[in-house]
Amino acid sequence: MTQALHTPPPTAPAPPQAHDLAALAARHGLAVSGARPSLPEYIRQLWARRHFISAFATAKLTSQYSQAKLGQVWQVMTPLLNAAVYYFIFGMLLGTSHGVPDYIPFLVTGVFVWTFTQSSIMAGTRAISGNLGLVRALHFPRAALPISFALQQLQQLLFSMAALFVILLCFGIPVAASWVLVIPALFLQFTFNAGVAMVMARMGAKTPDIAQLMPFVLRTWMYASGVMFSISHVTSGHKGLPSWVPELLQANPAAVYIDLMRFALIDSFHGSQLPPHVWAIATGWALLAGVGGFIYFWKAEETYGRG
């Protein structure tokens, strides 16, 4: 009887260690939900959903003006009306058209190309924070959203380009072989826009208030990009400026892509108005923003839609 009372109780089994549980999960093909895949795997997943990206961009573009009576006509009318306002204020009242040949094609080209960058970045800023329902409901590479918004803006620009070509012809600018340069210029600009959109998508997902600040940042950027005036013409009239100021203004990415489009489309816009090594600069900005923005966005993949 005494021996039975003093028998020690059985020892509880030790809890399984974390590495044991991980080994067990791996043995049965389980993975952490929402874990960030490797970069090559992420690229593969994104490529596999390329049809979704294209369809999503087209659907957003189609629905953008679905409530308006003029419908898709506003895709062309909106940038044209902006160009008309800028022409009245800058071209007529402020006189920035003086000394700029073919000012109206010059201005309209700048407005259309700038709108592409501006709209891509603004849409990218809200790509995650404005689509939380989709992000939380479905599993897909989140980079598909900012890329699709940049693609949507490219599609809208292509609609606007039809009106731009008509304007060029109406102002006596002939069709030239240089118009082919529009294709590589747009490709580089799209890569740049998508990269910046991914950077802003990650920042906007963490701090949605950034979307309220971006219109002021973009407006300041627009005024520094020569949309309504010729940077070389304006800076040459201010002899007291340091030499690096015109170079800095001309090398900013928005100005680079605008100047490339003007050089391709307007025969009075000569190569002397372009910064040195302009194609190398345009390619460098595209690679920096495209590759850097993609990696920056991918590093926070598992955080989107949480919280």
N, C-alpha and C positions, 0 to 999 in steps of 0.2 A: 504494500500500500504506500509506504514512504517513498519507495523507488519510483512509483508512478507519478507521485506529486512533484518530484524534483526532475522529471524528464524535460529538457529544454524544448521550447516550441520549434516547429520547423521553420527554417530560414526562407524568407520571401525571395523569389527569383529576382536577380538584378535586372533593372530596366534595360531594354536594348539601346545600344549606343547609336549615335547619329549616323556613323559610317556604316553600321549594320543595316539600318533602315534604308540608306541610300543604295547599298548593294542589293537589298531585297527589291527595291523599286526598279532598279536597272535590270535585274534578272527577269522581271515580268514586263519590261517594256514601258514603264511608267516614267513620266517626266514632270518637272515642276510646271504648274499651270501659269501661262503668261511669261515664261522665262525668255530672255532675249537669245535668239539664235545667233550662231556665228555669222560674221559678215558675209562670207560666200554663200551660206545657206539663206541668209536674209535676201541677198540679191536674187538667188534662185527663186525664192517664194514670190518676190516682187515681179519677176519676169513671168512667172506662171499666171499672175493675175493681171497681165497687161491688157487683156480684153475688158476686164472689169474697170480698169483705170480709164480706158478710152470711152466705154459706155457711160460711166459715171460723169465724165467731163461733158459728153454730148447731152446727157439728160439735164445736167445743171444749166447748160447753155440754152437749151430749148425752153426750160421752165422759167428762165430769168425774166422774160418779158411776157409770160403767158397771160397775165392779167391786163396787159396794155392792149388797147384797140389796134394800134399799129404793129403790135407783136415784134417780130424779129427785125423790123425796120429800124428800131432803136439801137440795134447793134452798130449801125452805121451813123445814125443821126446824132447819137450822144457825143462821139469824138468830133464830129463836124461842128456841132453847136459850140463845143469847148473851143475849137479852133477859131470860130467866128468871134467869140468873146475875147480871146487873146489877141486877135487881129485888131479889134476895135481899141482895146486898152493899150497894148504894146506897140502895134504897128502904126496906128493913127495918132493916138494921144501922146505916147512917149517917144515915138519916132524911131523905134528900133529897126524899122524896115529900111532906113536910109543906108545906102551902101551895100545892101544885100540883094543881089539879083534873084529874080523868081521868088520873091518873099513869100507869097501865099503857098506855093508847093513846099518851100523851105519850112514854113510854119506848120502846115498840115502834117508833113512827114514827122516832124519833131513831136507833135501832139500825139499822133497815133502810136509811135514807138514808145514814147514815155508812158502812155496809158497802159500799154502792155506790161511794162515793168511795175508800175504803181498798182494796178489791179491784181497782178499775181502775188505781190508781197502782202497786200491787204487781205486777200482771200486766204493766203497761207497762214497769216497770223491767227485767223479764226478756224483753221482747218480741223484742229482737234477740239478746242473748247466749244466750237459751234456745232460739232457732230458727235457729242458724247453718247447719244443714244445708239448710234451706229457703232461707235468704238467699243462700247460695253456689250453690245448684243452679238457681234460677230468677231471671229478670229481671222485676222488678215494683217499683212504688214502695214503698219500705220503710215509709212511713207507714201503709200498709195494715195492718201488724201491730199497732201500738199502738191504732189506731182500732178494729180488729176485737175486740181484747181489751176495750176500753171498751164496745163494743156487746154483747159477751157478758155483761158484768156488768149492763148495762141490761136484757137479756132475763131474767137471773136475778132482778133486782129486780121486774120485772113479774109473775113467778110469785109472788114473796113478797107483792106488793101484794094478791093475792087473799086471802091469809090475813089481811093487815092490815085489809082491808075487813070481814071476818067479825068480827075482834076489835072494831073500832069499833062495829059493830051490836050485838054481845053486851054491850057496856058502855053501851048506850043512846044512842049518838051517831047522830043521824038522817042520812040522805042529804040533802045540801044542794047548792045550785047552786055553792057555792064549791069543790066537789070538782073542778070543771072546771079550776081553777087548777093542778091537779097536772100537767097537760100542759105548759104553758109552764115551770113550775118544773123538771120533769124534763129538758126540752130544754136549758135553761140549764145545769143541773148536768151533763148529758152532755157538752156543749161544753167546760165547765171540766175535767171529768175526762179527756176525750180530749186536751186541750191539755197538762195536767200529765203524762199518760202518755207523750206524745211527748217532753217534756223529759227525763223519767226514762229513757226508752228510749235516747236519745242518750247520756246520762251512764252508764247501765248497760252500753251497748255498749263504751264506752271503759274503764270501771272496774267490772267485775262485782261487786266486793266491796260496792258500794253496796246491792245487794239484801240483804245481811246487816244493814246499818245501818237500812234503811227501817222495819222493824217497830217499832223504838224511837222513831223520829221520828213515825210515824203514831200510836203509842199516846199520846205526849205531845200531839199535835194533837187526838186524840179527847177527852182530858180537858179541853182548853181550848175545846171546841166545844159544850158543853152537851148532850151526848148523854144523860147520865143525870140532869141537873138543869137547872133554869131559871136561865139566866145572870142575868136581871134580878132574880129572887128572891134568889139567893145574894149578888150584889153589893150589893143594897140593904141587906142585913143587916150589911155591913161599912162603917160610916160613914167610917172612916179612909182608904179607898181614894181615890186621885186620880180625878177625873172621867173622865179619858181611858181608864182601865182597862176599865170596862164597855163603853165605846164601841168600844174595840179588840177586845174579845172578841166582841161582837155583830157586828162588821163582818168578822170572818174568814170566808172563803168557805164553809167547812164549816158553820159556825153559821148563815149566811145561808140556805143551801139547806134545812137542817133546819127552821129557823123558818118558811120559806115553806110547806113541806109540812105542818107542824103547823097553820099558819094556814088552809090550804086544807081540812084534813080534820077538825080538832077544833074544835067550836063554842065551847068554853070558852077556847080560846087566842085572845086578842083582839089587835087591831092595835096596842094600846098596848105590847105585849111585843115588837114588831118594831122594829128600828132605823129611823131616819128614812130616807126614800127607798130602801126596801129593794129594790124592783124595779130601780131604777137601779144599786144596788150589785151586785145579782146579775147584771145584764146586763154591767156593767163587768168583773167578775171573769171572766165567760164569754168576753168579747171579748179581754181581756188574755191569758188562758191559752190560749184556742183559737187565735187568730191568732198570738200571740207564740210559743206552743209549736210550731205548725206550721212557721213560718219558721225557728225555731231547729233543728228536726229536719231540715228540707230542706237547710240549709246544710252538713250533714255527710253528705248522701246517698251520695256516692261512697266514703265510708270504711267503711260498714257491711259486715261480713263479711271485711274485709281483715286481713292479719296473722295 
